[in-house]
Amino acid sequence: MEELKHKFKFEKLRIWNDSMDLAENIHQSSSKFPKDEMYNLISQIRRASDSIALNISEGAILQSNPEYRRFLGYSIRSIAEVVTCLHKAHRRKYLDKEEFNCFYKRCFDLMNMTIAFRKKIN
């Protein structure tokens, strides 16, 4: 695929790129969950992880900083939702300790970066 010369501003943001990677990794990992979780935990964790980047990009196109801050808040809440889903997956033994810890750290780092970015926007 040819590299595009024009990019949206949000595509340059580390929080957007990290959240895109996280969602893809969550999608891949959750495909190993039991099939009876398809409409429950699998769907929930995928929607929550996708929502992180979606809200970052949606907020970035707004001209209003208070509105952008609001959308970043939605992203932060989605990260917390992903973390809760990760705990559920680990408790149900769908994720081993190493995989859980890796996802947990990525969520923790992404949450801190998103909070810092939101504070920077006035």
KAGI-V248795 format. One record per helix or strand. SS is the DSSP state (a for helix, b for strand). FROM is the first residue (numbers start at 1). TO is the last residue. If there is no record, write none. Layout:
BEGIN
<<SS & FROM & TO> <SS & FROM & TO>>
END
This chain:
BEGIN
<<a & 9 & 12> <a & 14 & 30> <a & 35 & 60> <a & 65 & 91> <a & 97 & 120>>
END
